[in-house]
Amino acid sequence: MLPATALALGVLAALLAWPVPAALARAHWPRRDPLAALVCWQAIGLAGGLSIIGALLVHGLAPWGHSLPEAWWHWVTWQPSTEPVRGDHWVAQTLAAVLAVELLGVLALSGVRTARTRRRHRALLELLVRPGVSAAEETLLLDHPAPVAFCIPGARPLLVLSSGMVAELDGAQLDAVVAHERAHLREHHHLLLLPFVAWRAALPVLPAADRAHDGVRDLVEMRADDVALRSLSGPNPRRTLAVAIVAAAGGAGGQVPDGALAVTGGPVAVRVRRLLAPADPLPARARWAALASAVTLIFLPTLLLLLPAVV
């Protein structure tokens, strides 16, 4: 039973490493529903990691039992194997352990490094900024001629506007920028990005890692745009936000600190077109189908690992 399980997990890992992320990255529907697409990306990342580690572990422990729980228990309690143990079984065990430690270690290290970078930038900014003015009194104002807006997440989040941004935009446009950054902070978009930063660092040779990171980065910006629009008033809030994004994009190059989320993140041209010429919302049936597929994808590797133990 275990060889068949290892094969199924290997096939699933291969699909999640290339064709599935490629198809989702090429699809147009995520722009119509960024939140559902973000759930799908998270499912792909989690299921992909579990599948490849599970396939190696199942193959490596196959001589010790007919199911993974049984084989694992026999292995950790030093019971003799029921089948001959070959060299490839030891190699698979080693690779599973190394990959698991690398993925979890890089995730933890990425989190620590990002938090440290944000703390450093926050400490520096607190020396340079002053309370905000105009339409965004709860923000901090940075004396800088370029139009810049960004937020630094964390236990003490910062939302920063430059004096150039305040001078260039009117009150409604400043409200749009602040609403976008608030959306990043309220929905903790930095946590959605973190696993894919780690995935790209752990597997730099895997094209899917870059594709997944870029896809999630773009979608969190589109999601922040959508959330911001709900709080904006005025005759044309979509145009107001689009103008603010273009203005910030014209002066933000290289000015946003590492680890920050900026209003100019992602593909600016795509976001502006999406705001000015919005597509129809994704039908409810299609949205639920996408979410159901994501949930199924998360549970499928677990079922493959545990199913032989209960049949």
BALOBA-1460 file (C-alpha; in Angstrom, 3 decimals):
// residues 311
<rec num="1" residu="m" x="0.000" y="0.000" z="0.000"/>
<rec num="2" residu="l" x="2.785" y="2.449" z="0.856"/>
<rec num="3" residu="p" x="4.481" y="2.339" z="-2.589"/>
<rec num="4" residu="a" x="1.173" y="3.364" z="-4.194"/>
<rec num="5" residu="t" x="0.766" y="6.153" z="-1.623"/>
<rec num="6" residu="a" x="4.300" y="7.403" z="-2.269"/>
<rec num="7" residu="l" x="3.629" y="7.410" z="-6.013"/>
<rec num="8" residu="a" x="0.355" y="9.320" z="-5.599"/>
<rec num="9" residu="l" x="2.031" y="11.904" z="-3.362"/>
<rec num="10" residu="g" x="4.911" y="12.223" z="-5.812"/>
<rec num="11" residu="v" x="2.539" y="12.865" z="-8.703"/>
<rec num="12" residu="l" x="0.655" y="15.435" z="-6.630"/>
<rec num="13" residu="a" x="3.926" y="17.150" z="-5.652"/>
<rec num="14" residu="a" x="4.989" y="17.301" z="-9.311"/>
<rec num="15" residu="l" x="1.657" y="18.835" z="-10.326"/>
<rec num="16" residu="l" x="1.888" y="21.454" z="-7.569"/>
<rec num="17" residu="a" x="5.500" y="22.268" z="-8.428"/>
<rec num="18" residu="w" x="4.856" y="23.253" z="-12.038"/>
<rec num="19" residu="p" x="1.581" y="22.937" z="-14.000"/>
<rec num="20" residu="v" x="-0.866" y="24.002" z="-11.269"/>
<rec num="21" residu="p" x="1.012" y="27.197" z="-10.230"/>
<rec num="22" residu="a" x="1.649" y="27.999" z="-13.895"/>
<rec num="23" residu="a" x="-2.049" y="27.655" z="-14.709"/>
<rec num="24" residu="l" x="-3.099" y="29.823" z="-11.761"/>
<rec num="25" residu="a" x="-0.501" y="32.472" z="-12.628"/>
<rec num="26" residu="r" x="-1.805" y="32.648" z="-16.223"/>
<rec num="27" residu="a" x="-5.479" y="32.699" z="-15.273"/>
<rec num="28" residu="h" x="-7.443" y="35.945" z="-15.436"/>
<rec num="29" residu="w" x="-10.087" y="35.098" z="-12.829"/>
<rec num="30" residu="p" x="-7.827" y="35.884" z="-9.805"/>
<rec num="31" residu="r" x="-7.996" y="39.582" z="-10.698"/>
<rec num="32" residu="r" x="-11.772" y="39.368" z="-10.317"/>
<rec num="33" residu="d" x="-11.526" y="37.795" z="-6.850"/>
<rec num="34" residu="p" x="-8.084" y="38.269" z="-5.256"/>
<rec num="35" residu="l" x="-9.173" y="36.853" z="-1.902"/>
<rec num="36" residu="a" x="-10.255" y="33.495" z="-3.360"/>
<rec num="37" residu="a" x="-7.058" y="33.371" z="-5.409"/>
<rec num="38" residu="l" x="-4.950" y="34.055" z="-2.309"/>
<rec num="39" residu="v" x="-6.614" y="31.116" z="-0.574"/>
<rec num="40" residu="c" x="-5.760" y="28.942" z="-3.593"/>
<rec num="41" residu="w" x="-2.104" y="30.024" z="-3.528"/>
<rec num="42" residu="q" x="-1.845" y="29.244" z="0.176"/>
<rec num="43" residu="a" x="-3.345" y="25.805" z="-0.466"/>
<rec num="44" residu="i" x="-0.888" y="25.135" z="-3.284"/>
<rec num="45" residu="g" x="2.087" y="26.050" z="-1.112"/>
<rec num="46" residu="l" x="0.979" y="24.021" z="1.890"/>
<rec num="47" residu="a" x="-0.128" y="20.970" z="-0.092"/>
<rec num="48" residu="g" x="2.979" y="21.068" z="-2.268"/>
<rec num="49" residu="g" x="5.362" y="21.044" z="0.688"/>
<rec num="50" residu="l" x="3.422" y="18.312" z="2.472"/>
<rec num="51" residu="s" x="3.235" y="16.183" z="-0.679"/>
<rec num="52" residu="i" x="6.922" y="16.193" z="-1.530"/>
<rec num="53" residu="i" x="8.001" y="15.566" z="2.080"/>
<rec num="54" residu="g" x="5.281" y="12.949" z="2.491"/>
<rec num="55" residu="a" x="6.259" y="11.107" z="-0.684"/>
<rec num="56" residu="l" x="9.871" y="10.841" z="0.447"/>
<rec num="57" residu="l" x="8.905" y="9.834" z="3.980"/>
<rec num="58" residu="v" x="6.422" y="7.188" z="2.856"/>
<rec num="59" residu="h" x="8.945" y="5.616" z="0.492"/>
<rec num="60" residu="g" x="11.693" y="5.729" z="3.080"/>
<rec num="61" residu="l" x="9.580" y="4.020" z="5.771"/>
<rec num="62" residu="a" x="7.861" y="1.480" z="3.496"/>
<rec num="63" residu="p" x="9.832" y="-1.546" z="4.809"/>
<rec num="64" residu="w" x="8.583" y="-0.941" z="8.363"/>
<rec num="65" residu="g" x="4.833" y="-1.215" z="7.849"/>
<rec num="66" residu="h" x="1.750" y="-1.084" z="5.626"/>
<rec num="67" residu="s" x="0.725" y="2.432" z="6.627"/>
<rec num="68" residu="l" x="2.663" y="5.551" z="7.524"/>
<rec num="69" residu="p" x="1.562" y="5.646" z="11.208"/>
<rec num="70" residu="e" x="2.446" y="1.968" z="11.617"/>
<rec num="71" residu="a" x="5.764" y="2.285" z="9.790"/>
<rec num="72" residu="w" x="6.687" y="5.438" z="11.734"/>
<rec num="73" residu="w" x="5.949" y="3.780" z="15.070"/>
<rec num="74" residu="h" x="7.975" y="0.690" z="14.161"/>
<rec num="75" residu="w" x="10.852" y="2.889" z="12.999"/>
<rec num="76" residu="v" x="11.014" y="5.128" z="16.083"/>
<rec num="77" residu="t" x="10.723" y="2.134" z="18.447"/>
<rec num="78" residu="w" x="13.567" y="0.325" z="16.668"/>
<rec num="79" residu="q" x="11.438" y="-2.629" z="15.611"/>
<rec num="80" residu="p" x="12.803" y="-4.758" z="12.765"/>
<rec num="81" residu="s" x="11.579" y="-4.074" z="9.253"/>
<rec num="82" residu="t" x="9.231" y="-6.563" z="7.622"/>
<rec num="83" residu="e" x="10.902" y="-6.134" z="4.230"/>
<rec num="84" residu="p" x="14.511" y="-5.695" z="3.101"/>
<rec num="85" residu="v" x="15.786" y="-2.148" z="3.564"/>
<rec num="86" residu="r" x="17.577" y="-0.792" z="0.499"/>
<rec num="87" residu="g" x="19.823" y="2.191" z="0.114"/>
<rec num="88" residu="d" x="17.104" y="4.242" z="-1.569"/>
<rec num="89" residu="h" x="14.966" y="3.939" z="1.577"/>
<rec num="90" residu="w" x="17.689" y="5.554" z="3.684"/>
<rec num="91" residu="v" x="18.227" y="8.226" z="1.025"/>
<rec num="92" residu="a" x="14.495" y="9.038" z="0.962"/>
<rec num="93" residu="q" x="14.394" y="9.329" z="4.766"/>
<rec num="94" residu="t" x="17.380" y="11.659" z="4.735"/>
<rec num="95" residu="l" x="15.958" y="13.830" z="1.959"/>
<rec num="96" residu="a" x="12.584" y="14.074" z="3.723"/>
<rec num="97" residu="a" x="14.272" y="15.192" z="6.943"/>
<rec num="98" residu="v" x="16.562" y="17.667" z="5.184"/>
<rec num="99" residu="l" x="13.725" y="19.180" z="3.137"/>
<rec num="100" residu="a" x="11.426" y="19.487" z="6.158"/>
<rec num="101" residu="v" x="14.140" y="21.148" z="8.242"/>
<rec num="102" residu="e" x="15.080" y="23.452" z="5.366"/>
<rec num="103" residu="l" x="11.519" y="24.592" z="4.645"/>
<rec num="104" residu="l" x="10.632" y="25.134" z="8.296"/>
<rec num="105" residu="g" x="14.043" y="26.623" z="9.074"/>
<rec num="106" residu="v" x="13.958" y="29.058" z="6.170"/>
<rec num="107" residu="l" x="10.398" y="30.040" z="7.110"/>
<rec num="108" residu="a" x="11.482" y="30.778" z="10.683"/>
<rec num="109" residu="l" x="14.643" y="32.543" z="9.529"/>
<rec num="110" residu="s" x="12.713" y="34.644" z="7.004"/>
<rec num="111" residu="g" x="10.279" y="35.650" z="9.724"/>
<rec num="112" residu="v" x="13.070" y="36.624" z="12.109"/>
<rec num="113" residu="r" x="15.012" y="38.549" z="9.460"/>
<rec num="114" residu="t" x="11.918" y="40.377" z="8.247"/>
<rec num="115" residu="a" x="10.891" y="41.289" z="11.783"/>
<rec num="116" residu="r" x="14.419" y="42.504" z="12.558"/>
<rec num="117" residu="t" x="14.508" y="44.617" z="9.389"/>
<rec num="118" residu="r" x="11.130" y="46.135" z="10.186"/>
<rec num="119" residu="r" x="12.188" y="46.951" z="13.738"/>
<rec num="120" residu="r" x="15.317" y="48.671" z="12.428"/>
<rec num="121" residu="h" x="13.364" y="50.719" z="9.900"/>
<rec num="122" residu="r" x="10.697" y="51.520" z="12.477"/>
<rec num="123" residu="a" x="13.279" y="52.801" z="14.950"/>
<rec num="124" residu="l" x="14.873" y="54.975" z="12.268"/>
<rec num="125" residu="l" x="11.566" y="56.309" z="11.002"/>
<rec num="126" residu="e" x="10.397" y="57.216" z="14.483"/>
<rec num="127" residu="l" x="13.364" y="59.599" z="14.642"/>
<rec num="128" residu="l" x="12.497" y="61.215" z="11.307"/>
<rec num="129" residu="v" x="8.727" y="61.357" z="11.085"/>
<rec num="130" residu="r" x="6.220" y="63.609" z="12.749"/>
<rec num="131" residu="p" x="2.439" y="63.350" z="13.217"/>
<rec num="132" residu="g" x="0.502" y="63.420" z="9.988"/>
<rec num="133" residu="v" x="-1.596" y="66.245" z="8.683"/>
<rec num="134" residu="s" x="-4.472" y="66.855" z="6.320"/>
<rec num="135" residu="a" x="-6.690" y="63.889" z="5.506"/>
<rec num="136" residu="a" x="-4.727" y="61.359" z="7.478"/>
<rec num="137" residu="e" x="-4.060" y="62.631" z="10.970"/>
<rec num="138" residu="e" x="-3.304" y="59.162" z="12.353"/>
<rec num="139" residu="t" x="-0.422" y="58.680" z="9.901"/>
<rec num="140" residu="l" x="3.174" y="59.798" z="10.247"/>
<rec num="141" residu="l" x="4.710" y="62.360" z="7.932"/>
<rec num="142" residu="l" x="8.181" y="61.910" z="6.455"/>
<rec num="143" residu="d" x="9.938" y="64.986" z="5.102"/>
<rec num="144" residu="h" x="10.807" y="63.808" z="1.602"/>
<rec num="145" residu="p" x="10.058" y="65.475" z="-1.737"/>
<rec num="146" residu="a" x="9.125" y="62.253" z="-3.576"/>
<rec num="147" residu="p" x="5.523" y="61.024" z="-3.269"/>
<rec num="148" residu="v" x="5.847" y="57.928" z="-1.087"/>
<rec num="149" residu="a" x="3.340" y="55.977" z="1.005"/>
<rec num="150" residu="f" x="3.936" y="52.712" z="2.831"/>
<rec num="151" residu="c" x="3.164" y="50.793" z="5.993"/>
<rec num="152" residu="i" x="5.437" y="48.685" z="8.184"/>
<rec num="153" residu="p" x="3.492" y="45.840" z="9.821"/>
<rec num="154" residu="g" x="4.227" y="44.502" z="13.273"/>
<rec num="155" residu="a" x="3.150" y="44.810" z="16.881"/>
<rec num="156" residu="r" x="3.472" y="48.590" z="16.481"/>
<rec num="157" residu="p" x="2.601" y="49.186" z="12.835"/>
<rec num="158" residu="l" x="3.547" y="52.411" z="11.114"/>
<rec num="159" residu="l" x="1.697" y="54.122" z="8.290"/>
<rec num="160" residu="v" x="3.915" y="56.719" z="6.633"/>
<rec num="161" residu="l" x="3.247" y="59.411" z="4.045"/>
<rec num="162" residu="s" x="5.937" y="61.636" z="2.613"/>
<rec num="163" residu="s" x="5.566" y="65.389" z="2.479"/>
<rec num="164" residu="g" x="5.831" y="65.064" z="-1.296"/>
<rec num="165" residu="m" x="2.800" y="62.798" z="-1.323"/>
<rec num="166" residu="v" x="0.772" y="65.199" z="0.823"/>
<rec num="167" residu="a" x="1.743" y="68.107" z="-1.420"/>
<rec num="168" residu="e" x="0.906" y="66.316" z="-4.678"/>
<rec num="169" residu="l" x="-2.422" y="64.683" z="-3.806"/>
<rec num="170" residu="d" x="-5.700" y="66.225" z="-2.747"/>
<rec num="171" residu="g" x="-7.643" y="65.151" z="0.316"/>
<rec num="172" residu="a" x="-9.696" y="62.438" z="-1.390"/>
<rec num="173" residu="q" x="-6.594" y="60.919" z="-2.983"/>
<rec num="174" residu="l" x="-4.756" y="60.912" z="0.353"/>
<rec num="175" residu="d" x="-7.758" y="59.165" z="1.891"/>
<rec num="176" residu="a" x="-7.501" y="56.515" z="-0.835"/>
<rec num="177" residu="v" x="-3.804" y="55.928" z="-0.165"/>
<rec num="178" residu="v" x="-4.349" y="55.657" z="3.591"/>
<rec num="179" residu="a" x="-7.283" y="53.277" z="3.074"/>
<rec num="180" residu="h" x="-5.085" y="51.044" z="0.910"/>
<rec num="181" residu="e" x="-2.348" y="50.886" z="3.541"/>
<rec num="182" residu="r" x="-4.867" y="50.312" z="6.319"/>
<rec num="183" residu="a" x="-6.174" y="47.323" z="4.377"/>
<rec num="184" residu="h" x="-2.679" y="45.801" z="4.342"/>
<rec num="185" residu="l" x="-2.397" y="46.193" z="8.096"/>
<rec num="186" residu="r" x="-5.915" y="45.098" z="8.987"/>
<rec num="187" residu="e" x="-5.804" y="41.924" z="6.890"/>
<rec num="188" residu="h" x="-2.177" y="41.078" z="7.826"/>
<rec num="189" residu="h" x="-1.060" y="40.727" z="4.223"/>
<rec num="190" residu="h" x="2.563" y="40.426" z="5.315"/>
<rec num="191" residu="l" x="1.712" y="37.039" z="6.835"/>
<rec num="192" residu="l" x="0.273" y="35.852" z="3.520"/>
<rec num="193" residu="l" x="3.520" y="36.802" z="1.791"/>
<rec num="194" residu="l" x="5.919" y="35.313" z="4.326"/>
<rec num="195" residu="p" x="5.567" y="31.595" z="3.378"/>
<rec num="196" residu="f" x="6.259" y="32.406" z="-0.260"/>
<rec num="197" residu="v" x="9.295" y="34.518" z="0.605"/>
<rec num="198" residu="a" x="10.593" y="31.474" z="2.479"/>
<rec num="199" residu="w" x="9.645" y="29.075" z="-0.334"/>
<rec num="200" residu="r" x="11.572" y="31.157" z="-2.865"/>
<rec num="201" residu="a" x="14.586" y="31.328" z="-0.541"/>
<rec num="202" residu="a" x="14.521" y="27.584" z="0.190"/>
<rec num="203" residu="l" x="14.010" y="26.456" z="-3.414"/>
<rec num="204" residu="p" x="15.571" y="29.145" z="-5.621"/>
<rec num="205" residu="v" x="15.927" y="26.780" z="-8.593"/>
<rec num="206" residu="l" x="12.196" y="26.007" z="-8.658"/>
<rec num="207" residu="p" x="10.389" y="28.324" z="-11.121"/>
<rec num="208" residu="a" x="7.123" y="27.804" z="-9.257"/>
<rec num="209" residu="a" x="8.609" y="29.494" z="-6.177"/>
<rec num="210" residu="d" x="9.155" y="32.772" z="-8.038"/>
<rec num="211" residu="r" x="5.795" y="32.483" z="-9.759"/>
<rec num="212" residu="a" x="3.979" y="31.879" z="-6.477"/>
<rec num="213" residu="h" x="5.734" y="34.752" z="-4.688"/>
<rec num="214" residu="d" x="5.000" y="37.214" z="-7.487"/>
<rec num="215" residu="g" x="1.403" y="36.027" z="-7.787"/>
<rec num="216" residu="v" x="0.706" y="36.447" z="-4.073"/>
<rec num="217" residu="r" x="2.463" y="39.834" z="-3.971"/>
<rec num="218" residu="d" x="0.305" y="41.125" z="-6.824"/>
<rec num="219" residu="l" x="-2.902" y="39.736" z="-5.351"/>
<rec num="220" residu="v" x="-2.423" y="41.303" z="-1.921"/>
<rec num="221" residu="e" x="-2.137" y="44.700" z="-3.628"/>
<rec num="222" residu="m" x="-5.326" y="44.086" z="-5.612"/>
<rec num="223" residu="r" x="-7.062" y="42.907" z="-2.457"/>
<rec num="224" residu="a" x="-5.952" y="46.069" z="-0.630"/>
<rec num="225" residu="d" x="-7.339" y="48.142" z="-3.521"/>
<rec num="226" residu="d" x="-10.701" y="46.362" z="-3.236"/>
<rec num="227" residu="v" x="-10.880" y="46.823" z="0.527"/>
<rec num="228" residu="a" x="-9.889" y="50.487" z="0.224"/>
<rec num="229" residu="l" x="-12.675" y="51.183" z="-2.271"/>
<rec num="230" residu="r" x="-15.308" y="50.113" z="0.270"/>
<rec num="231" residu="s" x="-14.384" y="52.966" z="2.598"/>
<rec num="232" residu="l" x="-14.041" y="55.687" z="-0.034"/>
<rec num="233" residu="s" x="-16.741" y="58.157" z="-0.928"/>
<rec num="234" residu="g" x="-17.008" y="60.702" z="-3.690"/>
<rec num="235" residu="p" x="-18.194" y="60.625" z="-7.292"/>
<rec num="236" residu="n" x="-15.500" y="58.271" z="-8.635"/>
<rec num="237" residu="p" x="-13.469" y="56.493" z="-5.938"/>
<rec num="238" residu="r" x="-11.912" y="54.114" z="-8.465"/>
<rec num="239" residu="r" x="-10.399" y="56.970" z="-10.439"/>
<rec num="240" residu="t" x="-9.315" y="58.678" z="-7.213"/>
<rec num="241" residu="l" x="-7.387" y="55.598" z="-6.072"/>
<rec num="242" residu="a" x="-5.926" y="55.035" z="-9.551"/>
<rec num="243" residu="v" x="-4.606" y="58.597" z="-9.727"/>
<rec num="244" residu="a" x="-3.055" y="58.212" z="-6.270"/>
<rec num="245" residu="i" x="-1.335" y="54.968" z="-7.280"/>
<rec num="246" residu="v" x="0.093" y="56.535" z="-10.445"/>
<rec num="247" residu="a" x="1.335" y="59.568" z="-8.521"/>
<rec num="248" residu="a" x="3.056" y="57.382" z="-5.940"/>
<rec num="249" residu="a" x="4.548" y="55.149" z="-8.626"/>
<rec num="250" residu="g" x="6.146" y="58.174" z="-10.243"/>
<rec num="251" residu="g" x="8.319" y="58.918" z="-7.229"/>
<rec num="252" residu="a" x="8.641" y="55.798" z="-5.109"/>
<rec num="253" residu="g" x="11.434" y="54.002" z="-6.909"/>
<rec num="254" residu="g" x="13.861" y="52.727" z="-4.316"/>
<rec num="255" residu="q" x="12.346" y="54.850" z="-1.515"/>
<rec num="256" residu="v" x="10.270" y="52.137" z="0.221"/>
<rec num="257" residu="p" x="12.033" y="50.307" z="3.100"/>
<rec num="258" residu="d" x="12.568" y="46.552" z="2.911"/>
<rec num="259" residu="g" x="9.731" y="44.647" z="4.531"/>
<rec num="260" residu="a" x="7.214" y="47.457" z="3.991"/>
<rec num="261" residu="l" x="3.995" y="47.225" z="2.011"/>
<rec num="262" residu="a" x="3.613" y="50.160" z="-0.361"/>
<rec num="263" residu="v" x="0.719" y="51.506" z="-2.384"/>
<rec num="264" residu="t" x="2.943" y="51.068" z="-5.465"/>
<rec num="265" residu="g" x="3.441" y="47.333" z="-4.922"/>
<rec num="266" residu="g" x="2.633" y="44.831" z="-7.638"/>
<rec num="267" residu="p" x="1.963" y="45.580" z="-11.309"/>
<rec num="268" residu="v" x="0.871" y="49.223" z="-11.224"/>
<rec num="269" residu="a" x="-0.403" y="49.297" z="-14.823"/>
<rec num="270" residu="v" x="-2.533" y="46.190" z="-14.288"/>
<rec num="271" residu="r" x="-3.950" y="47.587" z="-11.061"/>
<rec num="272" residu="v" x="-4.812" y="50.912" z="-12.658"/>
<rec num="273" residu="r" x="-6.562" y="49.216" z="-15.604"/>
<rec num="274" residu="r" x="-8.395" y="46.991" z="-13.146"/>
<rec num="275" residu="l" x="-9.628" y="50.053" z="-11.243"/>
<rec num="276" residu="l" x="-10.633" y="52.120" z="-14.280"/>
<rec num="277" residu="a" x="-12.187" y="49.267" z="-16.283"/>
<rec num="278" residu="p" x="-13.355" y="46.752" z="-13.668"/>
<rec num="279" residu="a" x="-14.378" y="43.286" z="-14.784"/>
<rec num="280" residu="d" x="-17.555" y="41.665" z="-13.548"/>
<rec num="281" residu="p" x="-17.180" y="40.046" z="-10.101"/>
<rec num="282" residu="l" x="-16.498" y="36.348" z="-10.094"/>
<rec num="283" residu="p" x="-19.832" y="34.456" z="-9.967"/>
<rec num="284" residu="a" x="-20.655" y="33.016" z="-6.560"/>
<rec num="285" residu="r" x="-20.643" y="29.477" z="-7.942"/>
<rec num="286" residu="a" x="-17.145" y="29.908" z="-9.384"/>
<rec num="287" residu="r" x="-15.911" y="31.484" z="-6.163"/>
<rec num="288" residu="w" x="-17.178" y="28.612" z="-4.041"/>
<rec num="289" residu="a" x="-15.706" y="26.133" z="-6.512"/>
<rec num="290" residu="a" x="-12.286" y="27.785" z="-6.143"/>
<rec num="291" residu="l" x="-12.513" y="27.762" z="-2.346"/>
<rec num="292" residu="a" x="-13.688" y="24.149" z="-2.305"/>
<rec num="293" residu="s" x="-10.775" y="23.186" z="-4.552"/>
<rec num="294" residu="a" x="-8.358" y="24.903" z="-2.162"/>
<rec num="295" residu="v" x="-9.781" y="23.086" z="0.870"/>
<rec num="296" residu="t" x="-9.661" y="19.769" z="-0.990"/>
<rec num="297" residu="l" x="-6.075" y="20.420" z="-1.999"/>
<rec num="298" residu="i" x="-5.066" y="21.054" z="1.613"/>
<rec num="299" residu="f" x="-6.666" y="17.849" z="2.893"/>
<rec num="300" residu="l" x="-5.672" y="15.572" z="-0.008"/>
<rec num="301" residu="p" x="-2.029" y="14.929" z="1.055"/>
<rec num="302" residu="t" x="-3.139" y="14.275" z="4.641"/>
<rec num="303" residu="l" x="-5.755" y="11.788" z="3.471"/>
<rec num="304" residu="l" x="-3.211" y="10.041" z="1.256"/>
<rec num="305" residu="l" x="-0.841" y="9.749" z="4.210"/>
<rec num="306" residu="l" x="-3.444" y="8.472" z="6.688"/>
<rec num="307" residu="l" x="-5.891" y="6.558" z="4.486"/>
<rec num="308" residu="p" x="-3.957" y="3.258" z="4.421"/>
<rec num="309" residu="a" x="-4.105" y="3.186" z="8.211"/>
<rec num="310" residu="v" x="-7.916" y="3.178" z="8.288"/>
<rec num="311" residu="v" x="-8.802" y="0.909" z="5.371"/>
